[in-house]
């Protein structure tokens, strides 16, 4: 997906928030904004938003001399999600279609995002996830929620590559992978995280803390963009990507980076902004599960 | 009021909208954004938002080769407000405190603003104004709504300068001025509009179309900023400003431009963004009537 002009005000908003999170003084915050303004005219809109996001956050880290301003938020997100693990499993045990419920919960887990949603009260959102019975219902035949196709794909694929989005969300992904194994039998499933800190995206450490290695192979994609930009990924990752019979792509950033790719990808995310909603043809806040069958 | 860093993403958003309203192509819209980005580092945050707003809209007009992209919206706003005139008067006739109701309606009329509120459905908002009985109630003793002080000031002042905000809103201002005359007797009241097109701010033509000369003297402030920036105003206007025993300042832009001034100003506006809400100490969407007694 290309970058839209409407993304630009949001880039400035995100840069300001990240600078504040990094503890930057007002003067340094202004410098971040000014440097971003200077970089902007050079940036081609044909690139995807995660490509610009990567440049922005590199700039912020350089100016504020931080490496991982979201570390504390990520740790908090992991802990909150782990604290919810039992409740999430209970919800699945009580559901009519375990795989559907696990899929929906995994998409709802995508709410844990400090990039697009600002200053989100994570705890409140987490509680809301468990309360929102109405959202976790049979959406099987809805537009932008192609569950039957997804389930069929899971049944057929022998190897699955699962692209992580944010820390915390990993717990939800782990539970979905458990249900995929329960539904579709033993598969080779690889869970790919980012190589270096970028916003609140999951890294290897987050995957371990959340217990992912117990259920799937964990690798890094080799890149540090807030979305899987293939040209930045490692050769090892690209081999797995090209061979996987099904790819599960979590989050808006991965959709932005991969929406034009031709591999058999299913995109699972919450549509968090008007630009993405227009791109997909949905409402902001909608739960999306769309296939990209080659 | 100074410009906050949080105003900057909003500048880009407004620039994009204005460029689109001016019929700019995607390429020209990008040029507007890039030129704004280039100008940004040079802009001191000690200046008020209307000073930056003026520069931004001048830039847009230059790049898009338009002089008044908001003309059609202003005409529509005037017509809508004139269509409501009878209903507004009826509301005042049926109220317990005519002056209070006229004051509140005049502040609600400030909703007609295409700068801070984007793509507002004016007709829906207008209908809402008349329906919202709950909002038009006795707020006399509330924080940030100093009605008693305002009424007292009106009683004492012999000359009043009334600073206009947007087109359309002029009709609401005219009705308030009628009620001021009814309550406080004959006064010299001057209604000041902007000199040249800037966003949807009222100009001399708008004041005439809305019937303002029937009830008050109409002048231009001599400037073209979206707020009364005194250093840009005409000598004639400044003489009136300095001699007026009371100044009624409508809208957020005039508050941003004049909040630090020492003349006896009452600011009447709707708090439209988080930055102004923090500055005033109120909620977004709150009706504000605060004095600045020298």
Interface residues (C-beta under 8 A of the other chain):
Chain A: X5 X6 X8 X9 X10 X12 X13 X16 X26 X29 X30 X33 X34 X37 X38 X40 X41 X45
Chain B: X5 X6 X8 X9 X10 X12 X13 X16 X26 X29 X30 X33 X34 X37 X38 X40 X41 X45
